[in-house]
Amino acid sequence: MDYKFCLALDSWTPVFRHSESVDSQQASIRSYKCLRLKSGQVMEENCKKYGIPLYGASFVPNNALRSSDGEPQQEDEDSGNGSNYVIFAGGGGEGRSGIPNALIISLFDSTSNSLSDQPVDILGTANDLPYRMAVHPGGEGVICSLSKSCRWLEWDAIRNEDIINLSLKPSEKVLEQLEDVGQQLAVTFSHDGSLLAVGGEDGTLRVFKWPSMALVLDAPKAHTSVKNLDFSLDGKFIVSVGSGPGRVWDISSSMAKASLPKENDEVFGFCRFSQNSKNDQVLYVTAMRDRGGSIVKWNTTTWKRISSKHIVRDPISAFSVSNDGKFLAIGTIEGDILILNSSSMKVQTVVKKAHLGLVTALTFSDDSRALASASFDSSARVTLIKETTKNGGVSVWIILLIVILLAAALYYAKTEGFLL
């Protein structure tokens, strides 16, 4: 099995050959036991190894947890008691390594801060590696980018007494427009789920209406290779990054609206729209320079730079923004995870060696309280977000109150003659 890494470009591309049957893939993963670290210590409960290199991670929307009879899951079941389903994707590709290709559903319990030892469900994908995936925000299903095409999968929730067991199943819906289009390196839905965008290794950007798959935007030469995509919060724009400058596309006119120029030999890696404390929309783009990884913030009206902040010396291999806009997260090729306060752009949490290999995917939960990560080393992890901002604010007020009380006491002592 050969792997080709382009770390200087803040990306990586695996090259694979051959695979096994779906049944043998599932057997390989189910028989896989939790590995021990080199130090001999068992891995933390919030970090598990599922036996295959992982390239994608996402929390499952709660509205996907509907039983086959259409009944929604009750609040006191998994969606309401601190448990969340998480889906991971990866595998060994077409290599004769015995490593299967699959999508894995796991369960995370925030109360005990633990991932399930064994997957809740596994869906093998035979010879095709699910290299990229996007979960529909409306809970309809999952789209996977395979070696030459994209495949649509649907949730299958089965009620067993008071518990709903979640799994994935192949869909009858065939994405004919994405058959034989080559490897797609970026796949994403708009925030309301009405648009689907894919970016190809060949540099083509395509945007479709969902679920009709009517073509909205077709840009064959968006970049030499499209590395990352994201829709604006209102779905009016999509930003693409790849070779050369970033580009802003107007969905309504199907035209490029603006260019995001580079400075000082930057190499852009990931892009994410968000909102600041004033509810104004902003755009974040990760950039690599000689000194390491930075995050560039852009104005989404003028498309001009607002700021650029150097974050880490190592190349950034994954990036995500929380739904509430308060946190940014980056993963590095060294396996570290950093969580930043978006207002101050200061690092508030560092998880050194969260993974033993490079971090391939990061995603926040819908409530922004947890961060799921995946790695090339086959490990999956969920990190709880610490509310340091609130506690820090209380401390400042307490200190200020103490200062005021001390000043009042000194003034009283002086006026009463206790102090000369």
N, C-alpha and C positions, 0 to 999 in steps of 0.2 A: 504494500500500500504506500503510495507516494503522496506527500503533502507539499504544497507550494505556498509559501507565505510571502506576502508583500507588505511587510511591517512598515516600511518607509512610507507606504501609501495609506497607512492606518486601516488596512484591510487584509483579508486573508482568503485564499481560494483553494479548496481541496480538489485533488484530482483522484478519481477512483476507478476501480474495475471490478466487475463481477459481484454476486451476492448469493444469499441462500433463500430458501422458501420462507413464506410467512410463518408457517408452523414452527420451523426450526429457529426462526428469529425470536419468536415469543418464548420458546423453551429456553433459549440461551439467556434471555433477560430474566425470566422468572427464577432460573436456577442460580443467578448471580447473587453472591453474598456480599454484604457490606464490607468493603475493604478497610484495612487498618492503615494508619499513617506510618511513615517510615520510623517514627519515634516509638511505635508500638501502642500508641493510644488510640482508642476508638474515636471515630469522627464525632463531632457535635451532632446533637439530635436534629438541629435545623439544617444539617448538610448531609446529603446521602449520595451514594454512588449507584447508578442504575445500569452500569455495564456498557454504555455506548458513548462515544464523543457527542456532546450536545451543542447544538447551534442556535436553538430557538427556545424562548421561554415566555409564557404569558399566564396571567390569572384568568380563570374562567368566569365570564359574567354571570351574576346570580340569575339573570333571566334565562340562562341556558338550562337551569335546573328545573325543568318541567318534565313530569312523567309522561309516558307514551300516551296517556289519556288526556294530556293537555293541562293537567292540574299543576299550578305552581307549588314550589316547595314552601312549607310553612316557616314562619320566622324562628320557631324553636328548633328547627332542624339545622343541617350543616351550614346554611347560609347565615344563620343568625346566632350561632353559639361560639363564634371565634374560629370556625373552620372555613377554609377556602380550598377549592380545587385549583391546582396549577398544572399546566400542560407544558411538556418539554418535547423537543424534536431533535433528532440526530441519527447517527449511525456510522457505519464503516464504508458506505458507498458501494462501489462495484468491485472492491478489492477482495481477494481470496483470504481474508483475515479471520473469517468466522464471526466478525462483528456485524450484527443485524442492523437494519434500518427500521426506524419505528417512531411513532408518537406515543408518549408516555403520560398518563394522567396520574398525579399524586395528590395527596391530601395534606394540607398544612393546618396545624392546630396552633393558633396564636397563644392560647392559654398556657400550653406546655412548651411553646416555641419549638415545635418538632414537625418534621416531614415524615410521612409514612415510610416504614422500612421497605415495604413492597409496593409496587405501583398498584393503583386502583384499577387501571385498565391499560392495555397495550394494543396498539394497532400497527401491525407490521406493514411495510410498504415495499416488500420484495426487493427488487434490484434498484429501486429509486431512493436516493437520499433526500429526506425533507430538509433541504438546506436553509430555507427561509419559510416562515409561516406568519399568518396574520389571523387573529381571532376577530370575528365580526362582533362589533360592540352591541348589537341587538340580540346576541345569543343564538344566531342562526347556525353557526358552524365555524369551520376553520378552512382557510385556503393555504395550500402548501406549494412552495416552489420546488420542483424536482429538476432533474438534470436537463430536460428538454421541454418541459411543459409545466402547467400548474393544475393541481387537483383540488376539488372541493369535497370536504368531509362534513358530516352532520353529527350533532350530539344525539345520543340515545340515552334517555333517562328512564330507568325502570323502577317503579315503586315496589319495595319489598316491605310490607307492613308500614312502619312509620319512617322508613329510610328510603331515599332515592339513590340508586346506584348509577353513576354517570359513566358513559363510555362513548367511543367514537365509532362511526360506521361509514362505509363508502356511500356516496350520494349518487342518485340517478342523474343528477344534474352534471352534464359534461361541459366544461369550459372550452368550447370549440375554438373560440378566438385566441386561446392561449395554448393550443396544441402545436407542438413542433416550432416553438418560438425561441428555443434555446434557453440557457440558464438565466433565470431572473434573480438578480442579486438583492432586490428590494421589493417588498410587497407590503401594502398598507391600505387600510380603509379610512375614509373620512370619519370624523367624530360621530356623525349621525348615522353612519353606515350606508349612505346613499351613493357613495362613489368608491371605486376600487382603482388603485394605481399600482403598476408594476414597472420596474426598471431593469433593463437587461444588461447582460455582460457585453452585448454588442452595442450599447449606448442608446438604445431605443427606450423612450418613455411613452407609456400608454396609460390613459385614464378611461375608465368605463363607468357607465351608470350601473348601479346594482339594485336589483338582481337581473335586469334586462340584458346586461352586457353590451349595451349600445355604446359605440366608441365615441368619446367626447374629445379626447386629445391624443394625437399620434405624432410624436416627434422622433424620427429615426436617428437624428444626430444630436440628441440632447447633450451627450458627453461621449467621449471615447468609450467609457464604461460607466454605468450608473451605479453608484455605491449606496446611496441612501435617499429616502423620500419622506416628506411629511406634509399633510394637509393643514391649512390654517384652521383655526377653531370654528370659523363660520363656513368653511368649505369653499370659499371663493378663490383661493390660491393653493398651489402646491409648489413646494421648493424641492429642487433636486441638487445633489452634490455628487461629484465624480471628478474626472479629470478636468483641469481648468477651473474657472470661477464657478461659484454656485449660481443657480438660475431660478428665477421666480416666474411661474406660469399662471396666467389668468384663465380660470376654467371656463368662464362665460364666452370669451373670445377665442379660446384655444390657441393663444399666442403667448410668447415670452414677454413678460412685463418689465423685468429688471434683471440686472446682473449683480452678483455679490462678489466684488473683486477681492483678490488675495493681496496680502502684504507680507513683505520680508520672507519670501519663499515659503509661505504657508501651504500646507496640504490639508484640505478639508476632509473630514471623515463622516460626521453624523449631523443631522439637522432635526430640531424639534421646536414646534410652536408652543407657546404657553402664555400665561398672563401674569402681570405683576400685581403688587399690592393695591394698585389703583384700578385693577381690572382692565388695564390696557394690554393689548396683545403685543407680545415680543417674540423674537426668533433667536434661538441659540444654535450655534454651529461650532462643533469641535474642530480644532486646528492643530496640526503638528508643525513644530519648528525645531531648529537644532537644539534648543534648550528643553524641549519636551512638549507636553500637551497643554493646550489652552482652550478656553471657551470664549467665543466671540458673541456679543449680544447685538442684535440689529433692531432698528426701528422698522415697523411693518407698514408705515405710511410712506416714508421717504426712502426706505430700504437703504439707509445709511447706518454705519457702525455707531453704536452707542458706547461700547467699551470692549476691552479685551483683557482677560485675566489668565495669567499663567497658573496652572493648577498642579501639575505633576511632571516629573522628569521622564517617566516612562511613556511610551506610546499608548494612546487611548484605544481600546479595542471594543468598547461598548458604552452606550450612553442612553439615559432615559430622564424624563421629567415627570414629576408627580402630577396627578390630575388636578390637585388644588393649586398648583403652581408654586408651592413653597420650597420644594426640594429638587435638586439636580443630583444625578448619580452617574459616576463614571467607573468603568472597569478597565484594568490595564493588562498588558501582556504578561506581567509578572504575577497575575492572579489577585491583585489588590482591588478593593472596592472603596470608593470615597463618596460620601454623601455631603452635599453642600447646601447651605441656606441660599436660596436664589436671590434674596434681597441684598444680602451683604457679600455674596459670592465667596464666603468663607467656608472652609471645610469644617463640618461639625462632627463627623464620624469617619474614622478610618478603620477598615477591617483588613489588616495585613494578612496576606496569604489566605484570603477567603477561599481561594481555589489554588490547587497546585499547578494548574496550567492557565493559559490565557483566558480571560473572561470573554465569552462569545455573545452573551445576551443579558440584558437587564430590563426589567419591567416592574413598575409600581402596581400595587393593588388598587382597586377602584376607590377605596377610602383613603389612599395615600399613607397607610399605616405600616405597610410592609413592602419589601423589595425582593423580588425573585431574581436569581442569577443562574446562569449556566456556564459550563466550561468545556473546553476541549479535553479536559482530563476525566470526563464522564461524570463529574459531580454536579449536583443541583443544590441550591441553597436558598433559604428565605431569611432575610434580615429584617428585624423589627425596627421601625423608625422611632428614635427617641425624641420626646417633646422637650428639647433643651431650650427652645426659644421662649416658651411660656415660663418655665422655671427661672430662666435668666432674667425675664422681665420682672418677676416678683422680687428677686434678689435686689435689683436696682432700686425698686421702690422702698424696700426695707432699709437699705443703706441710706437713701435720701431722707427717710423719716428719722433715722438715728442721728444724722447730721443736723437736722432741724431741731431735734430735742436737745442735743448737746449745745447748740448755739443759743437756744432759749435759756438753758440752765446757766450758761456762762453770763449771759446778759443780766439775768435775775441776780446772780451772785455779785456781779459788779455793782449794780444799782443799789443793792442792799448793804453794800460795804463789806461783804465777805471777802472780796478780792481787792487788793491795793492797786 
